[in-house]
Amino acid sequence: MTQSYKIGIIGFGTVGQGIAEILHLKRKSLEETYGFRFQVVGIADPVKGMVYNPEGLDLAKALEAARSGTRLEDLGIGEAGWDSLKLIREGALDILLEITPTNLQTGGPGLTHLREALSRGIHVATTNKGPIALAYPELKALADQHGAILKFEGTVLSGTPVFNLRAYGLPAASIREIRGIVNGTTNYILTQMAQGKSYEEALKEAQAKGYAETDPTADVEGHDALAKAVILANVILGGSLHPDQVPCTGITGITLEDVQTAQQEGKKWKLIARAWVEDGTVKAEVRPQKIGPEDPLYAIDGVMNAVAFETDVLGSVTIVGPGAGSWEAGYALLSDMIEIHRILQTRR
């Protein structure tokens, strides 16, 4: 059954433009295949601008403006004078796509956006790790209380499915442990070091290729992987961990000599995010580990990511795929919206 949705986008950077491109290209097939009809009625971004049109925005024009540096409100495609909170409170949205930058200290501004939307019964899809790592139990309860659906597939492996795999690919399987390479920047650096480069050389190359930020702290110190470990622990294993409770060590202490010694042992260094249940308690950690060829994460090199589920019935099940990118993260949002649509169809 076809159903129409009014969508608001908060955050129109790389990922916001990625989902806008996908929606623009797949509009017809989404309706024909899934019965998913939509209008993007509002976009709010502090840099790109903010615009609202209850009849739907021209996504092609919005994307052209974002690429050319023209502010959205100067296009004449909708009303100016809107901001992110006004879009949530007054925009008559069905679905909010929250794509603001991650803040692991306060969760803001994404956490405020999610609270506002869910308390109004607006369904949410987000790639923002901060709110989910810091406040998932609260947000889930808020969504349930107001009949909203909260989805966040893109918070761990971008468009590579983790939560959908667990929900639909491993039904009734008990998950004992989750281990993953969930940060492409550090994996790339370690891969380059295995080819003889020093840490400093590998980091510079990662920055030159756009894999690492100018300030790479969040990646190389393990903070990004930490957020993902907490999300996996709390969402899949039912924990209630805060990032401050989880031991975290990055890769800055690994030397070229360490990497070469591991190679002589037939092993590789990988930054592993791990969540597990021990004596009824959910735990998590992030730290570099030497692993051998018998480990399903051993062959994951470069910027690729992977998560391995240790199950009671199938043993280890591993999914491998890209963990970042405009279209990759945009696809995560698309899959979340299709899942929201599917759930709403079952409610009828």
C-alpha positions in Angstrom: 0.0 0.0 0.0 1.3 3.4 -1.0 1.9 5.9 1.8 3.2 9.5 1.6 5.7 11.1 3.9 6.9 14.6 4.6 10.6 14.5 5.3 12.8 17.1 7.0 16.6 17.0 6.7 18.8 18.6 9.4 22.4 18.6 8.2 23.1 19.1 4.5 26.8 18.3 4.3 28.3 15.3 2.6 25.8 12.8 4.0 22.8 15.1 3.7 23.5 15.7 0.1 24.1 11.9 -0.4 20.7 11.0 0.8 19.1 13.8 -1.2 20.8 12.5 -4.4 19.6 9.0 -3.7 16.1 10.1 -3.0 16.1 12.3 -6.2 17.3 9.4 -8.3 15.1 6.7 -6.8 11.9 8.5 -6.3 10.0 6.5 -8.9 11.4 3.1 -8.0 10.7 3.7 -4.3 7.0 4.3 -5.0 6.7 1.5 -7.5 8.6 -1.1 -5.5 7.8 -0.2 -1.9 4.8 2.1 -2.0 7.0 4.8 -0.5 6.0 8.3 -1.7 7.7 11.3 -0.2 8.3 15.1 -0.3 11.3 16.6 1.3 9.7 19.7 2.8 12.5 21.2 4.7 16.3 21.4 4.9 18.2 23.1 7.7 21.9 23.5 7.8 23.9 26.3 9.5 26.3 26.6 6.5 24.2 25.7 3.5 21.1 27.5 4.6 17.6 26.7 5.7 14.4 26.5 3.6 10.9 25.1 4.0 8.1 24.4 1.5 5.1 22.4 2.6 4.5 21.3 -1.1 8.0 19.8 -1.3 11.4 21.2 -2.3 13.1 20.8 -5.6 16.0 18.5 -4.6 17.9 19.0 -7.8 18.0 22.8 -7.2 18.9 22.3 -3.5 21.8 20.0 -4.4 23.0 22.4 -7.1 22.9 25.3 -4.6 24.9 23.3 -2.0 27.6 22.5 -4.5 27.9 26.1 -5.8 27.9 27.7 -2.4 24.5 29.4 -2.8 22.5 29.5 0.4 19.3 27.5 0.2 17.0 30.4 1.2 18.3 32.4 -1.8 16.9 29.9 -4.3 13.3 31.0 -4.1 12.1 27.4 -3.7 10.5 27.9 -0.3 10.2 30.0 2.8 13.2 31.5 4.5 13.6 32.2 8.2 13.4 28.6 9.4 15.9 26.9 11.7 16.2 23.3 12.8 13.9 23.5 15.8 11.3 25.4 14.0 11.4 22.7 11.2 10.7 20.0 13.9 8.1 22.0 15.8 6.1 23.6 12.9 7.1 21.6 9.8 4.3 19.0 10.0 7.0 16.3 9.5 6.4 12.5 9.3 10.1 11.6 9.2 13.2 13.5 10.4 16.6 12.8 9.0 19.1 14.0 11.6 22.6 14.2 10.1 24.4 16.7 12.2 28.1 16.1 13.4 28.7 13.8 16.2 29.4 15.2 19.7 30.3 12.5 22.2 30.5 14.9 25.1 27.0 16.4 25.1 25.3 14.7 22.1 24.3 18.1 20.8 22.7 19.5 18.8 21.5 16.1 17.6 20.3 14.9 21.0 18.0 18.0 21.2 16.7 17.4 17.7 15.9 13.7 18.5 14.2 14.6 21.7 12.0 17.2 20.1 11.1 15.0 17.2 10.3 11.9 19.1 8.3 13.7 21.7 6.1 14.9 18.8 5.6 11.4 17.3 7.9 12.2 14.4 9.8 9.1 13.2 13.6 9.6 13.1 16.5 8.1 11.1 19.9 9.3 12.0 23.6 8.7 11.3 24.6 10.7 14.4 26.4 8.5 16.9 26.4 10.9 19.7 22.7 10.7 20.8 22.6 6.9 20.4 25.8 6.3 22.3 24.9 8.7 25.1 21.1 8.4 25.5 19.7 5.3 23.6 17.5 4.0 26.5 16.0 7.4 27.0 15.4 8.0 23.3 13.9 4.5 22.8 11.5 5.0 25.7 10.5 8.4 24.3 9.9 6.9 20.9 7.8 4.1 22.4 5.8 6.5 24.5 4.8 8.7 21.5 4.4 6.0 18.9 7.5 7.1 17.0 10.1 4.9 15.3 13.8 5.5 15.9 16.3 4.1 13.4 20.1 4.5 13.3 21.6 1.9 10.9 24.2 4.3 9.8 25.8 4.8 13.2 28.1 1.8 13.1 29.0 0.6 9.6 27.4 3.4 7.6 25.3 1.7 4.8 26.6 -1.8 5.6 23.8 -3.4 7.6 24.4 -4.3 11.2 21.1 -3.8 13.0 19.1 -5.1 10.1 21.3 -8.1 9.9 20.8 -8.9 13.5 17.0 -8.3 13.3 16.3 -10.2 10.1 19.4 -12.3 9.3 19.9 -13.8 12.7 16.4 -14.2 14.2 16.2 -16.2 17.5 20.0 -16.4 17.5 21.6 -15.5 20.9 24.5 -13.1 20.4 27.3 -13.8 22.8 29.9 -11.3 21.6 30.3 -8.7 18.9 33.8 -7.7 17.6 34.5 -5.3 14.8 36.8 -3.2 12.8 34.6 -0.1 12.8 36.9 2.8 12.0 38.3 2.9 8.4 40.9 5.6 9.2 42.8 3.6 11.8 42.4 0.4 9.7 44.0 2.2 6.7 46.8 3.5 8.8 47.6 0.1 10.3 47.4 -1.4 6.8 49.9 1.1 5.5 52.2 0.5 8.4 52.1 -3.2 7.5 53.5 -2.1 4.1 56.5 -0.4 5.8 55.3 3.1 6.4 55.8 4.8 9.8 52.7 5.9 11.8 53.4 9.5 10.8 53.7 8.7 7.1 50.6 6.6 7.1 48.6 9.3 8.9 49.7 11.9 6.4 48.7 9.7 3.5 45.3 9.1 5.1 44.8 12.8 5.5 45.8 13.5 1.9 43.3 10.9 0.7 40.5 12.3 2.8 40.3 9.3 5.1 41.5 11.2 8.1 40.5 14.7 9.4 43.1 17.5 9.9 42.6 16.7 13.6 42.5 12.9 13.6 42.1 12.6 17.4 38.6 11.1 17.3 39.8 8.3 15.0 43.3 7.5 16.2 42.6 7.7 19.9 39.6 5.3 19.4 36.8 7.7 20.3 34.8 7.0 17.2 35.2 3.2 17.7 34.2 3.7 21.3 30.9 5.3 20.4 30.2 2.4 18.1 31.1 -0.2 20.7 28.7 1.4 23.2 25.9 1.4 20.6 26.4 -2.2 19.8 26.5 -3.1 23.5 23.4 -1.2 24.4 21.2 -1.8 21.4 22.1 -5.5 20.5 23.2 -6.9 23.9 20.7 -4.8 26.0 23.4 -2.9 28.0 23.2 0.5 29.7 26.8 1.6 29.2 28.0 5.2 29.0 31.1 5.9 27.0 32.9 7.0 30.1 32.6 3.5 31.5 34.3 1.8 28.6 38.1 1.2 28.4 39.4 2.8 25.2 42.9 2.7 23.7 43.7 4.0 20.2 46.5 3.2 17.8 48.9 6.1 18.5 51.1 3.9 20.7 51.7 1.3 18.0 55.1 1.6 16.3 56.4 0.3 13.0 58.5 -2.1 15.0 55.3 -3.5 16.7 53.7 -4.0 13.3 56.8 -5.8 11.9 57.1 -8.0 14.9 53.4 -9.0 14.5 54.1 -9.8 10.8 57.0 -12.1 11.8 54.4 -13.9 14.0 52.0 -14.2 11.1 49.7 -11.7 12.7 48.3 -8.1 12.1 47.4 -5.3 14.4 43.8 -4.2 14.3 41.8 -1.7 16.4 39.0 -3.9 17.7 35.7 -2.7 19.2 34.3 -5.4 21.3 31.0 -5.9 23.3 30.1 -9.0 25.2 28.2 -10.5 28.1 30.1 -11.7 31.1 28.3 -13.2 34.1 25.1 -11.5 33.1 26.8 -8.1 32.7 27.2 -6.3 29.4 30.8 -5.0 28.8 32.7 -3.3 26.1 36.1 -2.2 25.2 38.2 -0.7 22.3 41.9 -1.5 22.0 44.5 -2.6 19.4 44.9 -6.4 19.2 47.2 -8.7 17.3 45.1 -11.2 15.4 46.0 -14.2 13.2 44.6 -15.7 10.0 42.0 -17.7 11.9 40.3 -14.5 13.0 37.5 -13.4 10.6 38.7 -9.8 11.0 42.3 -10.6 9.9 41.7 -10.0 6.2 39.9 -6.7 6.6 42.4 -4.1 5.3 42.4 -0.6 4.0 39.4 1.5 4.8 37.0 -1.5 4.9 35.1 -2.3 8.0 33.6 -5.5 9.4 31.5 -6.7 12.4 31.6 -10.4 13.6 28.7 -11.7 15.6 29.4 -14.8 17.8 26.2 -16.7 18.0 24.9 -19.8 19.8 23.6 -21.5 16.7 25.8 -20.4 13.7 29.1 -19.7 15.4 30.8 -16.6 14.0 28.9 -14.6 11.3 30.7 -11.7 9.8 29.6 -8.8 7.6 32.1 -6.7 5.6 31.5 -3.5 3.8 32.3 0.2 3.6 32.0 2.1 6.8 31.8 5.7 5.5 31.0 7.8 2.5 28.3 10.1 1.1 26.2 7.5 -0.7 27.0 4.8 1.8 25.7 6.7 4.8 22.9 8.1 2.7 21.9 4.5 1.9 21.7 3.8 5.6 19.2 6.5 6.0 17.2 5.2 3.0 17.1 1.7 4.4 15.9 3.1 7.7 13.1 5.0 6.0 12.0 1.9 4.1 12.1 0.0 7.5 10.0 2.8 9.1 7.5 2.4 6.2 7.4 -1.3 6.6 6.7 -1.1 10.3 3.9 1.4 9.7 2.3 -0.8 7.1 2.1 -3.6 9.7 0.4 -1.3 12.2 -2.5 -0.8 9.8 
